[in-house]
Each structure stands twice: as C-alpha cells, then as structure tokens.
C-alpha cells in the first residue's frame, strides 16, 4: 500500500477486541473514517502508528508472511506439520519430531495430535486453503483418543467462517475436509509461477518484490552512512 500499512494488533486496547494500527497519515484518516461509517463504536480502536521503525518490522509481519510459504510448521511441543498443496488436493502430515513425551507413546501421540489440529486449522485459515484437504494424523490406538482429537478438530473448524465439512477419522488416521474458498489464497496473490524452471516452483510476484524493496528503502532512510543507494533490479521490477 502506498498510502498506509495496516495491522490488526490483539490486546493493545486492553480487552479482547483488536486495535487497528495504521502507518501513514492518509491511510489512518481513511481507515478511521471508514470505521466511523461501518462500526462507529470501534472507531476509537483505529490508531495512527508513529514509531520511526516501520510498522511491518516492528510487529514482525514480514517474517509471518515469509513463514506462510514454508511447507513445514513447527509445533511448540517439538512436533511439526508438513503442508503440501497439489492440483488435486492439499495434503497435511503430522509428525512427532523430537517430541517423545514423558509417559508412553500413546500419550505423546495424543498430545501432538491435539496441538496439531489447532495449528492445522489456523494454517488453513491463514493460507486460505480450499477444496479437498487430507489431514494425516499420527496413528492412535485407543478409540477414545481418536474421538477426543476429532472433537477438538471440529471445535476449531467451527471458528472458520468459510463453509467446510469434515469426515471422521479413518482407520488409517486420515481426516478428509472440504472447504469453500471465496478468493485466491495468499500464496497465489503474493507469488507467481517460476518462469525459469517451468515446474511447480513459485517466486515472489513483481508487486511483492516492489513492496519489499520499498519497505527496505524506508528502513534505511535517515541513516547517516547512507547518502546514496544504488538498486539493481529486474527490468519488470524497475518498470
């Protein structure tokens, strides 16, 4: 955005509702006026960002956006999930990783699966994954544990505004989810197909490169040792 960067920051207002922090005078005024029309009671939550450190850098938004391309998502316990979108479906695999638990294998698997279903649904929403999603959970021996994990998954999916349907865990530990997507996911919006390998690889789009470059130039603005900057870029970016 040329005239303002916007972030929704949880907890800054002192309660559960998030504040909307806007960088740039024009963007701030536009966001505040829009909120007055949409939800007048929340207009006070629109805050103008005044810190000299760029907004995205201050709250780590760039790192979060970069992480959304990574197929591997680490879990707090030490386990991890692998997200692999294909033309036909999205495959998501859950692994225990270095998390070995303190009691027995079934307890370790249960805890990892419970943590994983929360993160899986979060990633589905963040990346706006749609179509057929196959979740490969770690095999659980006890039926009670499978039911507990499935109930946790259903509870998380209810928080998703997109229409979805989920089938029960199969004997192989697979869960099928269908989710309706209303627009292109962020990977499609922020990247483009690689013109060199002509395969399934993707690279940052020209718009993404320009915005990243702009933020980096703003970050270097005002440094005493930076009097001139020479930027070498692809002709498409230069245009």
C-alpha positions as CSV (number, residue, x, y, z in Angstrom):
1,X,0.0,0.0,0.0
2,X,1.4,3.4,-1.0
3,X,-0.6,5.5,1.4
4,X,-0.6,3.3,4.5
5,X,0.1,0.0,6.1
6,X,-2.5,-1.6,8.3
7,X,-2.1,-4.3,11.0
8,X,-4.7,-5.6,13.4
9,X,-3.0,-5.9,16.8
10,X,-4.6,-8.1,19.5
11,X,-4.7,-6.8,23.1
12,X,-3.5,-3.2,22.6
13,X,-6.9,-1.9,23.6
14,X,-6.9,-3.6,27.0
15,X,-9.6,-6.2,26.1
16,X,-10.3,-9.0,23.7
17,X,-11.1,-6.8,20.7
18,X,-8.1,-5.9,18.5
19,X,-6.8,-2.4,17.7
20,X,-6.2,-1.4,14.1
21,X,-2.8,0.3,13.7
22,X,-2.2,2.3,10.5
23,X,1.0,3.7,9.2
24,X,0.7,6.9,7.2
25,X,-1.5,10.0,7.7
26,X,-3.7,9.3,4.6
27,X,-4.2,5.7,5.4
28,X,-5.0,6.5,9.0
29,X,-7.6,9.1,8.1
30,X,-9.2,6.8,5.5
31,X,-9.3,3.8,8.0
32,X,-10.8,5.9,10.8
33,X,-13.5,7.5,8.5
34,X,-14.4,4.1,7.2
35,X,-14.7,2.6,10.7
36,X,-16.9,5.5,11.7
37,X,-19.3,4.5,8.9
38,X,-19.0,0.8,9.4
39,X,-18.8,0.5,13.2
40,X,-18.8,3.9,15.0
41,X,-18.4,2.3,18.4
42,X,-15.0,0.9,17.3
43,X,-13.6,4.0,15.6
44,X,-11.5,4.7,18.6
45,X,-9.6,1.5,18.0
46,X,-8.1,2.9,14.9
47,X,-4.6,4.1,16.0
48,X,-2.0,6.0,14.0
49,X,1.4,4.4,14.0
50,X,4.1,7.0,14.9
51,X,7.2,4.8,15.7
52,X,10.2,5.5,13.4
53,X,10.7,1.8,13.0
54,X,8.5,0.6,10.0
55,X,5.2,-1.0,11.1
56,X,5.8,-4.4,9.5
57,X,9.2,-4.6,11.0
58,X,8.0,-3.5,14.5
59,X,5.5,-6.3,14.7
60,X,7.3,-9.0,12.7
61,X,4.7,-9.0,9.9
62,X,7.3,-9.7,7.2
63,X,8.6,-12.8,9.0
64,X,5.0,-14.0,9.3
65,X,4.3,-13.5,5.6
66,X,7.5,-15.3,4.7
67,X,6.7,-18.2,7.0
68,X,3.4,-18.7,5.2
69,X,5.3,-20.1,2.2
70,X,7.2,-22.6,4.3
71,X,5.7,-26.1,4.0
72,X,6.9,-27.1,7.5
73,X,5.3,-25.5,10.5
74,X,6.9,-26.2,13.9
75,X,4.7,-27.0,16.9
76,X,5.6,-25.8,20.4
77,X,5.9,-29.4,21.7
78,X,8.7,-30.1,19.2
79,X,6.5,-31.9,16.6
80,X,5.7,-30.4,13.2
81,X,3.2,-30.4,10.4
82,X,4.0,-30.5,6.7
83,X,1.6,-28.8,4.2
84,X,1.8,-29.9,0.6
85,X,-0.7,-28.3,-1.8
86,X,-1.2,-30.1,-5.1
87,X,-3.5,-29.6,-8.1
88,X,-6.0,-32.2,-6.8
89,X,-5.9,-31.6,-3.0
90,X,-3.9,-30.3,0.0
91,X,-2.1,-32.9,2.0
92,X,-1.2,-32.1,5.6
93,X,1.0,-34.5,7.6
94,X,1.5,-34.5,11.3
95,X,4.8,-35.7,12.9
96,X,6.1,-36.0,16.4
97,X,9.6,-34.8,15.5
98,X,11.8,-34.6,18.6
99,X,8.9,-34.7,21.0
100,X,9.0,-38.1,22.7
101,X,6.7,-37.4,25.7
102,X,7.2,-38.3,29.3
103,X,4.9,-41.3,29.8
104,X,4.2,-43.5,26.8
105,X,3.9,-43.4,23.0
106,X,0.1,-43.1,23.0
107,X,0.2,-40.1,25.3
108,X,2.8,-38.5,23.1
109,X,0.7,-39.1,20.0
110,X,-2.4,-37.7,21.6
111,X,-0.7,-34.5,22.8
112,X,0.9,-34.0,19.4
113,X,-2.3,-34.5,17.5
114,X,-4.3,-32.2,19.8
115,X,-1.8,-29.4,19.4
116,X,-1.6,-30.1,15.6
117,X,-5.3,-29.8,14.9
118,X,-5.3,-26.3,16.3
119,X,-2.3,-25.2,14.2
120,X,-3.6,-27.0,11.1
121,X,-6.9,-25.1,11.2
122,X,-5.0,-21.9,11.9
123,X,-2.8,-22.5,8.8
124,X,-5.8,-23.4,6.7
125,X,-7.4,-20.0,7.6
126,X,-4.1,-18.0,7.2
127,X,-3.3,-19.6,3.8
128,X,-6.9,-19.7,2.8
129,X,-6.6,-23.3,1.7
130,X,-9.6,-24.7,-0.1
131,X,-11.0,-27.7,-2.0
132,X,-10.2,-31.2,-0.6
133,X,-7.8,-31.2,2.4
134,X,-6.5,-34.5,3.6
135,X,-5.1,-34.5,7.2
136,X,-2.8,-37.4,8.1
137,X,-2.7,-37.6,11.9
138,X,-0.4,-39.8,13.8
139,X,-2.0,-43.2,14.4
140,X,-3.8,-43.6,17.7
141,X,-4.6,-47.0,19.2
142,X,-7.3,-46.0,21.6
143,X,-10.7,-45.1,20.2
144,X,-11.3,-42.6,23.0
145,X,-8.2,-40.7,21.9
146,X,-9.3,-40.6,18.3
147,X,-12.7,-39.2,19.3
148,X,-11.1,-36.6,21.5
149,X,-8.8,-35.4,18.7
150,X,-11.7,-35.3,16.2
151,X,-13.9,-33.3,18.6
152,X,-11.0,-30.8,19.0
153,X,-10.7,-30.6,15.2
154,X,-14.5,-30.0,14.8
155,X,-14.4,-27.2,17.5
156,X,-11.5,-25.4,15.7
157,X,-13.3,-25.7,12.3
158,X,-16.4,-24.1,13.7
159,X,-14.4,-20.9,14.2
160,X,-13.7,-20.8,10.5
161,X,-16.2,-18.5,8.6
162,X,-15.7,-20.4,5.3
163,X,-18.1,-23.2,4.7
164,X,-16.5,-26.6,5.5
165,X,-17.3,-30.2,6.0
166,X,-15.2,-32.8,7.8
167,X,-15.4,-36.6,7.8
168,X,-14.5,-38.8,10.8
169,X,-11.0,-40.2,11.3
170,X,-10.5,-43.3,9.2
171,X,-8.8,-46.5,10.3
172,X,-5.6,-45.2,8.7
173,X,-5.7,-42.0,10.7
174,X,-6.8,-39.8,7.8
175,X,-9.3,-37.0,8.0
176,X,-11.0,-35.5,4.9
177,X,-12.0,-31.9,5.0
178,X,-13.7,-29.9,2.2
179,X,-13.5,-26.1,2.4
180,X,-15.0,-23.5,0.2
181,X,-12.6,-20.7,-0.7
182,X,-14.1,-17.4,-1.9
183,X,-10.9,-15.9,-3.3
184,X,-7.3,-16.7,-4.2
185,X,-5.1,-17.8,-1.3
186,X,-2.1,-15.6,-0.2
187,X,0.5,-17.7,-2.0
188,X,-1.3,-17.1,-5.3
189,X,-1.6,-13.4,-4.5
190,X,1.9,-12.8,-3.4
191,X,3.8,-15.1,-5.7
192,X,3.9,-16.2,-9.3
193,X,4.9,-19.3,-11.2
194,X,8.7,-19.6,-11.8
195,X,9.4,-18.6,-15.4
196,X,12.7,-20.5,-15.4
197,X,12.1,-24.0,-14.1
198,X,8.6,-24.2,-15.7
199,X,7.7,-26.6,-12.9
200,X,5.7,-26.2,-9.7
201,X,8.1,-23.7,-8.1
202,X,6.9,-20.2,-7.3
203,X,8.7,-16.9,-6.8
204,X,7.7,-13.6,-5.3
205,X,5.5,-11.6,-7.7
206,X,6.7,-8.3,-9.1
207,X,4.3,-6.4,-6.8
208,X,5.6,-8.3,-3.7
209,X,9.2,-7.5,-4.7
210,X,8.4,-3.8,-5.1
211,X,6.7,-3.6,-1.8
212,X,9.5,-5.5,0.0
213,X,12.0,-3.1,-1.7
214,X,10.0,-0.1,-0.7
215,X,10.0,-1.2,3.0
216,X,13.7,-1.9,2.9
217,X,14.4,1.6,1.5
218,X,12.2,3.2,4.1
219,X,14.1,1.2,6.8
220,X,17.4,2.6,5.6
221,X,16.0,6.2,5.4
222,X,17.8,8.7,7.6
223,X,20.9,6.6,8.3
224,X,23.9,8.9,8.4
225,X,26.1,6.5,6.5
226,X,23.5,6.1,3.7
227,X,23.8,9.1,1.5
228,X,23.1,7.3,-1.8
229,X,21.6,4.0,-2.7
230,X,22.1,2.1,-6.0
231,X,19.4,-0.5,-6.5
232,X,19.9,-3.1,-9.2
233,X,16.6,-4.9,-10.1
234,X,15.0,-6.9,-12.9
235,X,13.5,-4.7,-15.7
236,X,10.0,-5.8,-14.7
237,X,10.6,-4.5,-11.2
238,X,12.2,-1.3,-12.5
239,X,9.1,-0.6,-14.6
